[in-house]
Amino acid sequence: MPEQQLPFGPALRRMRLEAGLSLGQLSQHVHYSKAQLSKVERGLKTPSAELARLCDARLRAGGELLSLLPEQPPAKLPAADEERGKEEVWLMHLSADGPSWFQPMGRRQVMAAGAAGAAAAVGLGTSAAAAGPATETGGATLLETARSLFDQYRRLGQTSSPEVVLPALIAQTHSLRELSARTGPRSRDALLRLASRYAEYVGWLVQETGNDAAALWWTDRAVGLAAEGGDTDLAAYALVRRGLITLYRQDGRQTVSLAQQAQGSALPPRIRGLAWQREAQGHALAGDYDACMRCLDRARELLRHEEPQAAAPVLGTTTLADPVSTVTGWCMHDLGRPHKAARILEEQISRIPPHALRARTRYGVRHALAQAMAGEIDHACDLARELLGAASAVQSATIHSDLTRLCRILARHPNSPAVRAISPAINTTLYAGDWRTSL
């Protein structure tokens, strides 16, 4: 369809006139130039999704303008590599050409890597992966050690790049799977369930490298391990994890669909709450404010009253003081309400502990992005300057995607001294290293 025939432009002009706004006034609200808005209204320029969200929100269109954008094909989730058999062992391998995330290794190598990784993490002379319990008592001791290790790895993952943490995490996952076969039934199931949480966390960190196909493989592996240990609920959480990939691929419809499949009444409140939260993010991408707010209210109710499960690692983030409020700020940005998004995110970021570098950087970049969309260019540049070092340290493909969006917004202000000053540093952060991202 030729650009001049797109229905977005005439609809934008009609709604603007009905709202009693001139082109100049709308330009001041959405922080796009009057000339660019004129080209969009006349069908000479295709609007970005960002501009459509801002105009939709300002003109109270309820998602109508967003629905008039050229339809994009659904985000295609990569298929897990079927050649990676159920019993195969994979670890990250570093070479002169950069990281290759899934090199096959023998089981003895895995057990040794798991032992070394555990010892390095907590200073143990003998790790859980090196143990071989044959009794329930021995299995319980191993489980306690491995559970403590998981918390240490998770904390390390907040301050380091994935390549630092992944080898030991993957090794421990396979070690727990192997050791579960050599202990009593009760300990066996607990070890398998813990191995599934290791695998799920591996999937998240692999997504942070930009390798979505491998991330989904590890998520599927986590579901299989959990099922072996008698936990069938993790399969629902895997849908929430898949929804995170479609969310970053800007596919609101598929994100909503995946999240809705994980809301069964028999599921634990934690999983259901996270699923409603993900659905809210999908509705925000689609510009549906009312649906987004309803989902966030439901998520808040479920997560507020969830039963504590100290025996197992918590699914989802553990570093946000108020996850639903933080996600609300994220949603406000996608709903084209950047001023409100910035206020909420600023408050919630102040509550994230200092050691949670990955989380602080993720929401900090989103805060800078909201400030830039709100027209607060100098403030956005100041925020970005404070975050670039951390972004380089944690090496996150998801943070990288928001930094790229921030860079595009700042490029619309080439005459700003703040933009000219920060642009070289942002570009260095974006293009340094090997970002093999599919986002």
C-alpha positions as CSV (number, residue, x, y, z in Angstrom):
1,M,0.0,0.0,0.0
2,P,1.5,3.3,-1.0
3,E,2.3,5.7,1.9
4,Q,0.0,8.4,0.7
5,Q,-3.0,6.0,0.9
6,L,-2.4,5.1,4.6
7,P,-5.5,6.0,6.7
8,F,-3.5,7.2,9.7
9,G,-2.9,10.7,8.4
10,P,-6.5,11.7,7.7
11,A,-7.6,10.1,11.0
12,L,-4.9,12.1,12.9
13,R,-6.0,15.3,11.2
14,R,-9.7,14.6,12.0
15,M,-9.0,13.9,15.7
16,R,-6.7,16.9,16.0
17,L,-9.4,19.2,14.7
18,E,-12.1,17.7,16.8
19,A,-9.8,18.3,19.9
20,G,-9.5,22.0,18.8
21,L,-5.7,21.7,18.4
22,S,-3.5,23.4,15.8
23,L,-0.6,21.5,14.3
24,G,1.7,23.7,16.4
25,Q,-0.1,22.9,19.6
26,L,0.0,19.2,18.9
27,S,3.6,19.5,18.1
28,Q,4.3,21.0,21.5
29,H,2.5,18.2,23.2
30,V,4.2,15.3,21.4
31,H,7.6,16.9,20.9
32,Y,7.7,16.2,17.1
33,S,8.2,19.1,14.7
34,K,5.2,20.8,13.1
35,A,6.7,20.0,9.7
36,Q,6.9,16.3,10.4
37,L,3.3,16.2,11.7
38,S,2.2,17.9,8.6
39,K,3.8,15.3,6.4
40,V,2.2,12.5,8.5
41,E,-1.2,14.1,8.2
42,R,-0.8,14.4,4.4
43,G,0.3,10.8,4.0
44,L,3.8,11.8,2.9
45,K,5.5,10.2,5.9
46,T,4.7,6.9,7.7
47,P,4.5,7.6,11.5
48,S,6.6,5.7,14.0
49,A,4.8,3.6,16.6
50,E,6.2,6.1,19.2
51,L,4.5,9.1,17.5
52,A,1.3,7.1,17.1
53,R,1.3,6.3,20.9
54,L,1.9,9.9,21.8
55,C,-0.8,11.2,19.5
56,D,-3.2,8.5,20.5
57,A,-2.8,9.3,24.2
58,R,-3.0,13.1,23.7
59,L,-6.1,12.9,21.5
60,R,-7.7,10.2,23.8
61,A,-8.1,7.8,20.8
62,G,-8.1,4.7,22.9
63,G,-5.8,2.8,20.6
64,E,-7.6,3.7,17.4
65,L,-4.6,5.6,15.9
66,L,-2.3,2.7,16.8
67,S,-4.6,0.3,15.1
68,L,-4.3,2.3,11.8
69,L,-0.5,1.8,11.6
70,P,0.6,-0.6,8.8
71,E,-0.1,-4.1,10.2
72,Q,3.1,-5.9,11.2
73,P,3.4,-9.7,11.0
74,P,3.2,-11.4,14.3
75,A,6.5,-11.8,16.1
76,K,7.8,-15.2,15.2
77,L,9.2,-17.0,18.2
78,P,12.2,-19.0,17.2
79,A,11.9,-22.8,17.5
80,A,14.0,-24.6,20.0
81,D,16.9,-26.5,18.3
82,E,15.6,-30.0,18.1
83,E,19.1,-31.3,17.6
84,R,19.9,-30.5,21.2
85,G,18.7,-33.7,22.6
86,K,17.2,-34.1,26.1
87,E,20.3,-35.6,27.5
88,E,22.8,-33.4,25.8
89,V,25.0,-31.0,27.8
90,W,25.8,-27.5,26.6
91,L,28.1,-24.8,27.9
92,M,29.3,-21.5,26.8
93,H,32.7,-21.6,25.1
94,L,34.9,-18.6,24.7
95,S,37.1,-18.3,21.6
96,A,39.1,-15.6,19.8
97,D,36.0,-15.1,17.6
98,G,33.8,-14.3,20.7
99,P,31.4,-16.3,22.8
100,S,29.7,-19.3,21.3
101,W,27.0,-20.0,23.8
102,F,26.3,-23.7,23.4
103,Q,29.3,-25.9,22.9
104,P,28.7,-29.5,23.7
105,M,30.8,-30.8,26.7
106,G,31.2,-34.2,28.3
107,R,29.5,-35.0,31.6
108,R,32.8,-35.2,33.5
109,Q,33.7,-31.7,32.2
110,V,30.3,-30.5,33.3
111,M,30.7,-31.9,36.8
112,A,34.1,-30.3,37.1
113,A,32.9,-27.0,35.8
114,G,30.0,-27.1,38.3
115,A,32.3,-27.8,41.2
116,A,34.7,-25.0,40.2
117,G,31.9,-22.5,39.6
118,A,30.4,-23.2,43.0
119,A,33.7,-23.0,44.8
120,A,34.5,-19.7,43.1
121,A,31.1,-18.3,44.0
122,V,31.0,-19.0,47.7
123,G,34.5,-20.1,48.6
124,L,33.6,-23.8,49.1
125,G,36.3,-26.4,48.9
126,T,33.8,-29.0,47.8
127,S,30.7,-27.9,45.9
128,A,27.2,-29.4,45.7
129,A,27.9,-30.5,42.2
130,A,30.8,-32.7,43.4
131,A,28.7,-34.5,46.0
132,G,27.0,-37.8,45.4
133,P,24.4,-38.4,48.2
134,A,22.7,-41.7,48.3
135,T,20.3,-40.9,51.3
136,E,17.6,-38.5,52.0
137,T,19.8,-36.8,54.6
138,G,22.6,-36.4,52.1
139,G,20.1,-35.1,49.5
140,A,18.7,-32.6,51.9
141,T,22.2,-31.3,52.7
142,L,23.0,-31.0,49.0
143,L,19.7,-29.3,48.3
144,E,20.4,-26.6,51.0
145,T,23.8,-26.0,49.5
146,A,22.6,-25.7,46.0
147,R,19.7,-23.5,47.0
148,S,22.2,-21.1,48.7
149,L,24.4,-21.1,45.6
150,F,21.4,-20.1,43.5
151,D,20.9,-16.9,45.5
152,Q,24.6,-16.1,45.1
153,Y,24.5,-16.7,41.3
154,R,21.4,-14.5,41.1
155,R,23.1,-11.7,42.9
156,L,26.2,-12.1,40.7
157,G,23.9,-11.9,37.7
158,Q,22.8,-8.4,38.7
159,T,26.4,-7.0,38.5
160,S,28.1,-9.0,35.8
161,S,27.7,-9.8,32.1
162,P,25.9,-13.1,31.3
163,E,29.2,-14.7,30.1
164,V,30.6,-14.5,33.6
165,V,27.7,-16.4,35.3
166,L,26.4,-18.7,32.6
167,P,29.1,-21.4,32.6
168,A,28.7,-22.3,36.3
169,L,24.9,-21.9,36.2
170,I,24.6,-24.3,33.3
171,A,27.0,-26.8,34.9
172,Q,25.1,-26.7,38.2
173,T,21.8,-27.3,36.4
174,H,23.1,-30.5,34.8
175,S,24.9,-31.5,38.0
176,L,21.6,-31.3,40.0
177,R,19.9,-33.4,37.3
178,E,22.6,-36.1,37.5
179,L,22.6,-36.1,41.3
180,S,18.9,-36.4,41.6
181,A,19.1,-39.9,40.3
182,R,21.3,-40.9,43.2
183,T,19.2,-39.9,46.2
184,G,15.9,-40.8,47.8
185,P,12.5,-39.9,46.2
186,R,11.8,-36.8,48.3
187,S,15.2,-35.3,47.7
188,R,15.1,-36.4,44.1
189,D,12.0,-34.3,43.4
190,A,13.3,-31.3,45.3
191,L,16.6,-31.4,43.4
192,L,14.8,-31.6,40.1
193,R,12.6,-28.7,41.0
194,L,15.6,-26.6,42.0
195,A,17.4,-27.7,38.7
196,S,14.4,-26.3,36.9
197,R,14.8,-22.9,38.5
198,Y,18.4,-22.9,37.6
199,A,17.5,-23.7,34.0
200,E,14.8,-21.0,34.0
201,Y,17.3,-18.4,35.2
202,V,19.8,-19.6,32.5
203,G,17.1,-19.0,29.9
204,W,16.6,-15.4,31.2
205,L,20.4,-14.7,31.1
206,V,20.7,-16.2,27.6
207,Q,17.9,-13.9,26.5
208,E,20.1,-11.1,27.8
209,T,22.7,-12.1,25.3
210,G,20.2,-11.6,22.5
211,N,19.9,-15.4,21.7
212,D,16.1,-15.9,21.8
213,A,16.2,-19.4,20.4
214,A,18.6,-20.6,23.0
215,A,16.6,-18.8,25.7
216,L,13.4,-20.6,24.7
217,W,15.3,-23.9,24.6
218,W,16.4,-23.4,28.2
219,T,12.9,-22.4,29.3
220,D,11.6,-25.6,27.8
221,R,14.3,-27.5,29.5
222,A,13.2,-25.9,32.8
223,V,9.6,-27.0,32.2
224,G,10.8,-30.6,31.6
225,L,12.9,-30.7,34.8
226,A,10.1,-29.3,36.9
227,A,7.6,-31.9,35.5
228,E,10.1,-34.6,36.4
229,G,10.1,-33.3,39.9
230,G,6.3,-33.1,40.1
231,D,5.9,-29.4,39.4
232,T,3.5,-28.9,36.5
233,D,3.0,-25.1,37.2
234,L,6.3,-24.0,35.7
235,A,4.8,-24.7,32.2
236,A,2.4,-21.8,32.8
237,Y,5.3,-19.5,33.9
238,A,7.1,-20.4,30.7
239,L,4.3,-18.7,28.8
240,V,4.9,-15.6,30.7
241,R,8.6,-15.9,29.8
242,R,7.7,-16.3,26.1
243,G,5.6,-13.2,26.5
244,L,8.6,-11.3,27.5
245,I,10.3,-12.1,24.2
246,T,7.2,-11.0,22.2
247,L,7.0,-7.9,24.3
248,Y,10.5,-6.8,23.3
249,R,9.6,-7.6,19.7
250,Q,6.8,-5.0,20.1
251,D,4.0,-7.6,19.5
252,G,1.3,-6.6,22.0
253,R,-1.4,-8.9,20.6
254,Q,0.8,-12.1,21.0
255,T,2.0,-10.9,24.4
256,V,-1.6,-10.7,25.6
257,S,-2.5,-14.1,24.2
258,L,0.5,-15.8,25.9
259,A,-0.2,-14.1,29.2
260,Q,-3.9,-15.1,29.2
261,Q,-2.9,-18.7,28.8
262,A,-1.1,-18.6,32.1
263,Q,-4.0,-17.3,34.3
264,G,-5.7,-20.6,35.2
265,S,-7.4,-20.4,38.6
266,A,-5.6,-23.6,39.8
267,L,-2.2,-21.9,39.4
268,P,-0.2,-20.3,42.2
269,P,-1.0,-16.6,42.9
270,R,2.6,-15.7,42.0
271,I,2.4,-17.1,38.5
272,R,-1.1,-15.7,37.9
273,G,0.0,-12.3,39.1
274,L,3.0,-12.2,36.8
275,A,0.8,-13.3,33.9
276,W,-1.7,-10.5,34.5
277,Q,1.2,-8.1,34.7
278,R,2.5,-9.3,31.4
279,E,-0.9,-9.0,29.9
280,A,-1.0,-5.4,31.0
281,Q,2.2,-4.7,29.2
282,G,0.8,-6.2,26.0
283,H,-2.3,-4.0,26.3
284,A,-0.1,-1.0,26.8
285,L,1.7,-1.7,23.5
286,A,-1.7,-1.9,21.8
287,G,-2.7,1.5,23.4
288,D,-5.6,0.0,25.4
289,Y,-5.3,2.1,28.6
290,D,-8.4,0.7,30.4
291,A,-7.5,-3.0,29.8
292,C,-4.0,-2.3,30.9
293,M,-5.1,-0.7,34.2
294,R,-7.6,-3.6,34.9
295,C,-4.8,-6.1,34.4
296,L,-2.4,-4.2,36.7
297,D,-5.1,-4.0,39.4
298,R,-5.6,-7.8,39.2
299,A,-1.8,-8.4,39.3
300,R,-1.4,-6.2,42.3
301,E,-4.2,-8.1,44.2
302,L,-2.6,-11.5,43.4
303,L,1.0,-10.5,44.2
304,R,0.0,-8.8,47.4
305,H,-1.6,-11.9,48.8
306,E,0.6,-14.6,47.5
307,E,1.8,-17.3,49.9
308,P,5.6,-17.1,50.7
309,Q,7.6,-20.0,49.4
310,A,10.9,-19.8,51.1
311,A,11.9,-23.4,50.1
312,A,12.1,-22.5,46.4
313,P,13.6,-19.5,44.6
314,V,11.1,-16.8,43.7
315,L,10.0,-16.7,40.1
316,G,10.5,-13.4,38.4
317,T,12.3,-10.4,39.8
318,T,13.4,-10.2,43.4
319,T,14.9,-6.7,43.3
320,L,11.9,-4.5,42.9
321,A,10.2,-3.2,46.0
322,D,6.9,-2.8,44.2
323,P,7.0,-4.7,40.9
324,V,3.5,-3.7,39.9
325,S,4.1,0.0,40.3
326,T,7.4,-0.3,38.5
327,V,5.7,-2.1,35.6
328,T,2.9,0.6,35.7
329,G,5.6,3.2,34.9
330,W,6.8,1.0,32.0
331,C,3.3,0.7,30.7
332,M,2.7,4.4,30.9
333,H,5.6,4.9,28.6
334,D,4.2,2.5,26.1
335,L,0.7,4.1,26.4
336,G,2.2,7.4,25.3
337,R,2.1,9.1,28.7
338,P,5.8,9.8,29.2
339,H,5.5,12.4,32.0
340,K,3.6,10.0,34.2
341,A,5.9,7.2,33.3
342,A,8.9,9.3,34.3
343,R,7.4,10.2,37.7
344,I,6.6,6.6,38.6
345,L,9.9,5.2,37.4
346,E,11.9,7.8,39.2
347,E,10.2,6.9,42.5
348,Q,10.5,3.2,42.0
349,I,14.1,3.2,40.9
350,S,15.1,4.9,44.1
351,R,13.8,1.8,45.9
352,I,15.9,-0.7,44.0
353,P,18.9,-1.8,46.1
354,P,22.3,-0.5,44.9
355,H,23.7,-4.0,44.3
356,A,20.9,-4.7,41.7
357,L,22.9,-3.1,38.9
358,R,21.1,-4.8,36.1
359,A,17.6,-3.9,37.4
360,R,18.6,-0.3,38.1
361,T,20.1,0.1,34.6
362,R,17.1,-1.5,32.9
363,Y,14.5,0.8,34.5
364,G,16.9,3.7,34.5
365,V,17.3,3.5,30.8
366,R,13.5,3.3,30.5
367,H,13.3,6.4,32.7
368,A,15.7,8.2,30.4
369,L,13.6,7.1,27.5
370,A,10.4,8.5,29.1
371,Q,12.1,11.8,29.8
372,A,13.2,12.1,26.2
373,M,9.7,11.3,24.9
374,A,8.4,14.0,27.3
375,G,10.7,16.5,25.7
376,E,13.1,16.7,28.7
377,I,16.1,16.2,26.5
378,D,18.8,17.6,28.9
379,H,17.4,15.5,31.8
380,A,17.4,12.4,29.6
381,C,21.0,13.0,28.6
382,D,22.0,13.4,32.2
383,L,20.3,10.1,33.2
384,A,21.8,8.3,30.3
385,R,25.3,9.5,31.2
386,E,25.0,8.0,34.6
387,L,23.9,4.6,33.2
388,L,26.3,3.9,30.4
389,G,29.0,2.4,32.5
390,A,26.6,0.0,34.1
391,A,25.1,-0.9,30.8
392,S,28.5,-1.9,29.5
393,A,29.1,-4.0,32.6
394,V,25.9,-6.0,32.6
395,Q,25.8,-6.5,28.8
396,S,22.1,-6.8,28.3
397,A,20.4,-7.1,24.9
398,T,17.1,-5.9,26.4
399,I,18.7,-2.8,27.8
400,H,20.5,-2.4,24.5
401,S,17.2,-2.2,22.7
402,D,15.9,0.6,24.9
403,L,19.3,2.5,24.5
404,T,18.8,2.2,20.8
405,R,15.4,3.7,21.0
406,L,16.7,6.5,23.2
407,C,19.4,7.2,20.6
408,R,16.8,7.6,17.9
409,I,14.8,10.1,19.9
410,L,18.0,12.1,20.8
411,A,18.9,12.2,17.1
412,R,15.8,14.4,16.5
413,H,17.6,17.1,18.5
414,P,21.0,17.5,16.7
415,N,21.3,21.1,17.8
416,S,21.1,20.3,21.6
417,P,24.5,20.7,23.3
418,A,23.5,17.9,25.7
419,V,22.8,15.5,22.8
420,R,26.0,16.4,21.1
421,A,27.9,15.8,24.3
422,I,26.4,12.4,25.1
423,S,26.0,10.9,21.6
424,P,29.6,9.6,21.2
425,A,29.4,7.8,24.6
426,I,26.0,6.2,23.8
427,N,27.3,5.1,20.4
428,T,30.4,3.6,22.0
429,T,28.2,1.6,24.4
430,L,25.8,0.5,21.7
431,Y,28.4,-0.7,19.2
432,A,31.2,-1.9,21.4
433,G,31.5,-5.6,21.7
434,D,29.6,-8.3,19.9
435,W,25.8,-7.6,20.2
436,R,24.2,-10.5,18.5
437,T,20.7,-9.4,19.3
438,S,17.4,-10.4,17.6
439,L,15.5,-7.5,19.1
